[in-house]
Amino acid sequence: MRNDVARGVAIGVGVAAAAAFLLPAVRPVARAVVKTGLVGFEKSRELVAEASEAFEDLVAEVKADIAANRLGVATAAQAAQTSAETAKPND
């Protein structure tokens, strides 16, 4: 058990020492990767916002169509009722 702990500590110290030497060389690559990720994320957010807006517009159009159809049906029903009342002979 003690050997495993010593080995783990040695590996940790080795990784830390290697990182101290390699970090300056890796930093530009890491920055480029992070920058690319951020640019891609922002582009994705823009695309999602545009798609969401298009979907909201579509939903609004469909709701307007439904309301117009209901109004048209109600108007037609009212016209039929008025017609029927007008056609009745007076008692």
GURO-504963 format. One record per residue (C-alpha): residue number from 1; x, y, z; residue in one letter. Coordinates in steps of 0.1 Angstrom, whole numbers, plus 5000, padded with zeros to 4 digits. Example, Ala and Ser with C-alpha at 12.3 -4.5 7.8 and 13.67 -1.06 7.14 Angstrom:
% residues 2
1 | 5123 | 4955 | 5078 | A
2 | 5137 | 4989 | 5071 | S
% end
This chain:
% residues 91
1 | 5000 | 5000 | 5000 | M
2 | 5028 | 5024 | 5009 | R
3 | 5045 | 5017 | 4976 | N
4 | 5013 | 5027 | 4957 | D
5 | 5010 | 5059 | 4976 | V
6 | 5046 | 5068 | 4969 | A
7 | 5041 | 5059 | 4932 | R
8 | 5010 | 5081 | 4931 | G
9 | 5029 | 5110 | 4947 | V
10 | 5058 | 5106 | 4923 | A
11 | 5035 | 5106 | 4893 | I
12 | 5017 | 5137 | 4906 | G
13 | 5050 | 5155 | 4911 | V
14 | 5062 | 5144 | 4877 | G
15 | 5031 | 5156 | 4860 | V
16 | 5033 | 5189 | 4878 | A
17 | 5069 | 5194 | 4868 | A
18 | 5062 | 5184 | 4832 | A
19 | 5032 | 5208 | 4831 | A
20 | 5054 | 5236 | 4843 | A
21 | 5078 | 5231 | 4813 | F
22 | 5052 | 5222 | 4787 | L
23 | 5025 | 5248 | 4797 | L
24 | 5042 | 5277 | 4778 | P
25 | 5044 | 5256 | 4747 | A
26 | 5009 | 5243 | 4750 | V
27 | 4993 | 5276 | 4759 | R
28 | 4989 | 5289 | 4723 | P
29 | 4973 | 5257 | 4712 | V
30 | 4950 | 5257 | 4742 | A
31 | 4940 | 5293 | 4734 | R
32 | 4933 | 5284 | 4698 | A
33 | 4911 | 5255 | 4709 | V
34 | 4892 | 5276 | 4734 | V
35 | 4888 | 5304 | 4709 | K
36 | 4874 | 5280 | 4683 | T
37 | 4850 | 5265 | 4708 | G
38 | 4837 | 5300 | 4718 | L
39 | 4833 | 5311 | 4682 | V
40 | 4814 | 5279 | 4674 | G
41 | 4793 | 5283 | 4706 | F
42 | 4783 | 5319 | 4696 | E
43 | 4775 | 5308 | 4661 | K
44 | 4753 | 5280 | 4674 | S
45 | 4735 | 5304 | 4697 | R
46 | 4728 | 5327 | 4668 | E
47 | 4715 | 5298 | 4647 | L
48 | 4692 | 5286 | 4675 | V
49 | 4679 | 5322 | 4681 | A
50 | 4671 | 5325 | 4643 | E
51 | 4654 | 5291 | 4643 | A
52 | 4634 | 5299 | 4674 | S
53 | 4623 | 5332 | 4659 | E
54 | 4612 | 5315 | 4626 | A
55 | 4593 | 5289 | 4646 | F
56 | 4576 | 5316 | 4667 | E
57 | 4566 | 5334 | 4635 | D
58 | 4552 | 5301 | 4622 | L
59 | 4532 | 5295 | 4653 | V
60 | 4518 | 5331 | 4652 | A
61 | 4507 | 5326 | 4616 | E
62 | 4490 | 5293 | 4624 | V
63 | 4472 | 5309 | 4654 | K
64 | 4460 | 5337 | 4631 | A
65 | 4448 | 5312 | 4605 | D
66 | 4429 | 5293 | 4632 | I
67 | 4413 | 5326 | 4645 | A
68 | 4404 | 5336 | 4610 | A
69 | 4388 | 5302 | 4604 | N
70 | 4368 | 5304 | 4636 | R
71 | 4357 | 5339 | 4628 | L
72 | 4348 | 5328 | 4592 | G
73 | 4327 | 5299 | 4606 | V
74 | 4310 | 5321 | 4631 | A
75 | 4302 | 5347 | 4605 | T
76 | 4289 | 5321 | 4581 | A
77 | 4267 | 5306 | 4609 | A
78 | 4254 | 5341 | 4618 | Q
79 | 4246 | 5347 | 4581 | A
80 | 4227 | 5314 | 4579 | A
81 | 4208 | 5322 | 4610 | Q
82 | 4199 | 5357 | 4597 | T
83 | 4188 | 5342 | 4564 | S
84 | 4167 | 5316 | 4581 | A
85 | 4150 | 5342 | 4603 | E
86 | 4143 | 5365 | 4573 | T
87 | 4128 | 5336 | 4553 | A
88 | 4103 | 5327 | 4581 | K
89 | 4068 | 5338 | 4574 | P
90 | 4053 | 5362 | 4599 | N
91 | 4029 | 5345 | 4623 | D
% end
